[in-house]
Amino acid sequence: MNTTIRKGKTLFYGHQMFTHGLARSGHFTLKEADALEVYGKTLSGLADQSLLPENEEEQVFVEQLSQIGECSLYATKLWKKYLKVIDKQKVCHSFSKSSGRTFHDNGNEYSFSE
């Protein structure tokens, strides 16, 4: 990523949902995952305002984060994509129907009581 945004002091491994890393998550290309690992700490700090922008590109990043729609800065597009991935709510569909049965322990065997 050709940018003047400062690199993070440590590598950024992302949200806890990326247990095998950003590159192996299937949500990001290798280029995107590498950029997030290198610049992610800075982008995160700028996004939550724990870091102040030190140059023009960082200031543009902060301004574009609040905009809705298309962004011109690659770092902003990438960070919005990251936020979209971690904000997805997982929906669990169950195909079983509860019959109201419960398990009772009869020694070592389990039996249904109706």
Residue pairs with C-beta under 8 A, 6 or more apart in sequence:
1 31
1 35
1 38
1 39
1 74
1 75
3 39
3 57
3 74
3 75
4 55
4 56
4 57
4 58
5 39
5 42
5 43
5 55
5 57
5 58
5 61
5 75
6 42
6 54
6 58
7 38
7 39
7 42
8 38
8 39
8 40
8 41
8 42
9 41
10 41
11 37
11 38
11 40
11 41
12 36
12 37
12 38
12 39
12 40
12 41
12 43
12 44
13 21
13 22
13 37
14 21
14 22
14 25
14 36
14 40
14 82
14 86
15 86
17 25
17 86
18 25
21 33
22 28
22 32
22 33
22 36
22 37
23 30
23 33
23 34
25 33
25 85
27 81
27 85
28 36
28 81
28 82
28 85
32 78
32 81
35 75
35 78
36 43
36 78
36 82
39 75
40 82
42 51
42 58
43 61
43 75
43 78
43 79
45 51
46 53
46 58
46 61
46 62
46 65
47 62
47 65
47 79
53 59
53 61
53 62
57 73
57 75
60 72
60 73
60 76
61 73
61 75
61 76
61 79
64 71
64 72
64 73
64 76
65 76
65 79
65 80
71 77
71 80
101 112
101 113
101 114
102 112
102 113
103 110
103 111
103 112
104 110
104 111
104 112
104 113
